[in-house]
Structures are given as structure tokens and as C-alpha cells.
Amino acid sequence: MSINILLAEDEDDIRDLVALHLRNSNYNVFEAKDGAMALKVFEENHIDLLILDIMMPKLDGISVLKSIRQISQIPVIFLTAKIEEEDKILGLGLGADDYITKPFSLVELQSRVQAILRRCNEYNPLDKKNIIKNNYLELDLNTYSLKKEGINIDLNPKEFKLISLFMQNLDIVYTKKQLYEKVWEELYWGDDNTIMVHISHLRDKIEVDPKKPQFIKTIRGIGYRMEKVK
């Protein structure tokens, strides 16, 4: 199966050169020229490894990594001209797997990509226990994906965290406060609208009839639960 690599780099010459080299090594490469585009590409595709520049427009690499680490532990290589020790420590502390400074050798970069992918395959084999089914819905925690009747459903990070929480805890009632603090990881100040909007979007994507949901049920005055559907 082809390995999908997301290359987020704002310098066109570097991005083009690295992408060409990786494609010649039989990797499937997605490209992004800024942080916002990197997040969008990540959310819309299955990515196996991320090569991420720190200094990018719209959204820097540190912010991109923070967002991705909320829902995914895919390997990340920082690619940057910054060589200060604190930047390296910060990146690795946030969950980056490796750190390469410019200028760099394409051969070295490829070697590090291969080493990280090999290590991940050895120590993180796909686990069937991480596949959860509820009727025609199938949640795969190995690949961070959701399928409806065998078809992949596009989810944003918050939607994925919500559906993961529900499917791993079927028939458990969650208050709005619990949902907000578990998914948004912030203190809840009574912002019902944010939760309602995300639940509504989820229902649109997973239910046969979103107006008469069979999966995510509203518990009036309390919150929501996902029921096991036979």
C-alpha cells in the first residue's frame, strides 16, 4: 500500500525538489505551501507522515503540530532553517519525531523518513481491536477514519474526537459540559451552540435521516449519547 506523505513548506524551490525526490522513491506526496493549507490537506486525506516547516505563513508549524496532535500521533519531521536549541526542544516536546535543519541532504531526509516509517510499522502494527463498529458505521483508530457503509466520511478534528468518544462509550450519556471539556479541552462556559452545531454536522454525515437520528440521541436538559444500533 502506498505511503502518503504531507510536505508543508512555503519555499517553492525546496518543496518542489523534496516532493520530486520523494515521489521518485515511490511515496505519494501531498503538498502545502502554508500552515492553513497543511491542516486542510491533513483533514481531507489519510496521511502517514508529515514533513513540516516551522516558519510558514498563515499558520506556523508549531501551531499546525498542536492541532494535529489533538487527534493523531502520525510521525512528524520538522524541516526548518531555525537552529536555536529552544525551537528544537519545543518541537520535540510537542511530539515531533525528528528535526532537520536547512540546508540538508535529500539522501539524509529520505533515510530519516524510511527509519521513522520502519520504526512506526514495527512498534505500532495495525490492531483490529482499534476498529469499532456500530451497525453500518466503522471507526478505525489506527487510521483515524470513519466509514459509513464502507465509504470514508470526511470529518474535521473536532467531529472525529466527538465520534470517537461516542463510539468508544456506546449508551453512555455525556453532558454538554463533559463533551466540551473532553473534545475542546477547555473550560465550559455554557456555550451550547458550539456543541449543537458539531452534533448537527455529525448527524448530517452519519444518519440516514438527521431529523430522526438513530445513533446520536439528544437527552433533553442533559446532553447526548450514542446508542448501539442493531
N, C-alpha and C positions, 0 to 999 in steps of 0.2 A: 504494500500500500504506500502511495506517495506521501512524503513528509511535507507538511505545509509550514513554511517559514514566513513570518511577517517581518519585513525590513522597514523600520521607521527612521528615516534620515532626510534632513532638509536640504543637504547639498546634493544637487542633481548628479554631478560627476561621480561622487562617491557611491551614491545609491545605484546608479546605472551599472557601475563597474562591479560592485558586490553582487547585485542581482544577477548579472550575466554569469559571473563565476559560479554562483550557487545553482543556477539553472543548468549550467554545463555539468554540474555534479549530480544532476537528476533530482534536485529539490524543486518543489512547487513554491514559487515566491510571490507573495503579495507585497505591494509597495505602498508606503505612506510618506508624504512629504511634510507632515506636521503632526502634532500630538492628537489633535481632534480627529483627524482622518485615521490615525492609528487605532483609536478606540472604536471608531465606526467599523473599520475593517475587521477588527477583532470580534466585535459583537455579531457581525453578519457571516462569519466564516469559522470553520474549525481550524484553529491554529495550534501547531505542535511546538513551535519555538519562536521566540521573539527576539530580534536584534534591534536594540533601542538606543537612539542617540539621546543624550541628556538635554542639550541646548537645541530646542526646536520652537518654532512659532506656534501661537495659539494655545498650546499646552505643552509644558516641558516633560521630559522623560520621567522625572521623579513622580510627577502628578499622574502620568499615564500608568506607571507601575503601581501606584497606590490604588488606583481604580481597578486594575486588573486583578490585583491580589485579593480583592473583596470576593471574587468568585472563582479564581483559577490559580493553580500552582504550576502552570506551564513554565518550562525553563526560560530564563531571560538573560541575554548577554548585553551589557551596556557597551555602546560604541561611542566614544566621545573624545574631544580634544582636551577636556578638563583633566588635570593630573593631580589636583590638590588631594591630599590624603583624606580630608574630611568628606569630600564628594564620593570617594571610593567607599569609605566606611558607611556613609548614608545609603548609598545604592545597595550595597551588600546587606546592610541591616534591614532594608525594606523587602528583601527577598530576591535580589538579583543573584544569578548563579555564577556569573563571570564578568570580567571587566577588561576591555581592551581600549588602549588609548591610541589616538591618531598621531602620526602616521603608523599604519600597521601593514602587515603582510597578509595577502589574501590566503596564502597557504596556511598561515598561523590561524586565521579566522576559521577556515574550513576545518582545521584539526580540532579546534575548540568546539565547534558545532558538532562534529562527529563524536567527540568524547562525552559531551553533555547528553546527547541523544542516546548514546550507548549506555551511559550510567542510568538514565531515566528508565530505559527499557529493562535494564537488569533489576533495578530496585523498586520499580513501580509497574509491575506487569498488570495487564487488564484483569480486573476482578469481577467475576459475574455477580458477586454479592452486592456490587455497587450499581446494579441495574434494578430499578424499582418499577413495577408495573401496577397500573390501576385501570382495569378494563382496556381500552384502546390507547391509553397513554403509557409511554415508556420513558422513564428518566434514566439517563446514563451519567453517573457521577464520574466515570472515567474520562469521558469526552466532553462533559458539561453541555449535554444536549438533551432536548426533549423531542420525542416523536409522537405524532398523532396518527394512528392507523398506518404506521410505518413511514410517515412523511415528516421530515425535520420542521420544527416550528421555530421561527426566529423570535428570540427573547432578548430584551435588554438586561443588563446585570441585575437590576432590582427585581424584575419579573422572574429571572432564574432563581434568585435567592428565595423569593416567595414560594414558587412552585416546589423547590427543593425542600423547604421547611414543611410544607403541607404534605408532600408525598412521603416524606420520611416519618410523618406523625399523623397517619390517617385517623380520622374520627376524633382528633384532639381539638378542642375549642381554644382559639387564641384571641385574646382581647386585642383591640386596636393598639393599645399601648405596648403589649408584648410584641406584636408584629413589627411595629415601627422601630422599637429598640433593638430587635434581633436583626432586621433587614437593613435599616438605615444606620444602625449603630450610633444613634444619637438619643438624647433625652426627648421624651414625648411631651409636647406642649399642647396636645389636643387638636393636632392637625389631621382631622378626619378626611379631608378632601384628597390629600396625597395618597392615602391608602385606598380610598374608594376608586380613584382613577386607575391605579395599578391593578386592583382586583377586576375592575371592569374590562381593562385591556386583556388581562389573562383569560377572562371568560370568553371574550370575543375570539380568542385564539384556540381554546381547548374545548369549549362546549358545542354541542350540536345546536342548541337553542340558548344563547346567552341570557335571554329574558327568563328562561326557566332552567336554571343551572342544575345539573345533576352531580357535579363534582364539588365546586366551591359554594358552600351554603352560607347565607347570612344568618347569624344568630342575633336576633333583634336586641338592641340595648347592650350587647356584649362584644361581638366581633364576628369571626369567621371560623369555619372548619372545612376540611376536605373529607368527603365521605368516600368509603370504599364502594365502588360501583361494580356489580356483578355482570 
